[in-house]
Amino acid sequence: TEIYTLSLHDALPIFQLYDPNGNPTQKERELITEVKGDDGAVDTTKETWRSDVNGQMSLAEKKQTEERKTGPGTLEAQTAVYAPTISGSLNLVQRDQKVKEASGQGSWTETETIERPGQNGFYAADKLVTRHAENGSRTTDSTAEYEVGSNGALELHQQTDKNTVRSANGSSVTETNYFNRHAPGYTYDSGDHQLALRAREVTEHRVESHGAVDTTSLQQPSISDPRQLGPAKVVSETVCTGSCK
């Protein structure tokens, strides 16, 4: 009689990874463990295993996330990311902190901060702030991205503002403005922290008797003056006939 022992790791499905040319590279396994507490807290551990040149699987990354509800409309999540060292032990290489706060019906703000190790311990390397608000037929979304500046502190690097207005018949107009430290082709002072409008995209969804038409137009900085947007140009138009919404 032969006895075979099958571990949980061996029972996990294997995913084949490919390079941009479609050639197979590494293989990967993932093990996700989730524990829910009586207070609604959720602790999640995700282990990622990858194959080496000999096809042997080894632990490539481990993430531990603790998610807690800290208030009536506040949710906090902290994630620790570990990577193996040469000796095979796990080393903390990144910390993520995410806070989501509801400010009203249909309105919330989410802040995600990524910390990485430096000479004097961990430092805030990136921050993403997302705001969402709904007011009747209007929806507003704003995303601000912060990066480490020349002084070592986080500075606002770019921002995207999106406004959508919907009509009763299902039609809608969405205007998206893209801001950056400077517009392409515009010489700027490194001490100037003002954002410049680098592009504006307008998408119009029209519901008509025969179906619907989606039109997207784009404004980009003018060649003569990169600080100003040029005229809008239609870049795509899609016509749908039949049962379209």
Steps between C-alpha positions, in 0.01 A plus 500: 500500500635839402397816687516840332484825699356802317557837670272801458774672301520212251123510452504863385449570127805602298493809278731525201655843443601629156729774370379777260580274204278218625782274613448309827716616792439428867219309663315637800285384790303710749374408844251742660391452860223717647395517864193700605459616860181539699543879485497498118878528467661306215858372498625377162829332413602456137802288410632499144724214385699513174713249316874540436698397191486138620123506547522492880239706686614746769329775697537827305277736700280508807235760582320533832199734514305606808168671425307671778192719525611784730188714483143519363630599157871426527682190380876451548725238345871444561708271279853373562690369197783251550760369254754221554866582559801309366502291819134408445353702788222755440577871508245782530535705179182711489212621714167617361235688694154569362228708667150537354263754654137552402401867519136455401264303280694409186807700607831362626873562510767231482866561584767241427858555619792277402806490726839358402819446700765772492816592685305623804224239501181496297390814317185597308591439134162541327151617589176474304190694606169417329180698555154401377179701530148460363251788487183426306589446135862610550790275603846635585821299532841641583830314529814670634840330487787603728869415455817578692635841400847651506464581871424137589131563581191399308385754243196509272625365167187459287122506527202381298154655534198334341147646490202312357151643446220259409167580336166337564504319162835329579724744316809627680801730462829424677779757516841382624779749573860379537740713704876463538792699637552644154354473154707311240748729326476770767820589688426526870679587823562201731380718786166561332252255655197619306320245286441569131203380297657268242190347338121505502287210379125525443289191440138549395253212507185588302194279510310536173198337337710252303737415788790694649808696392821534705733785402837575663689825441842601630674830569878510536752781561542738210830487309530880506426521875530172697335669797171524309284221360437492129162445331308177566544219248271200462711185551230233493132449426303181554147449368284227653171401336226294652469440874754752633508686831 
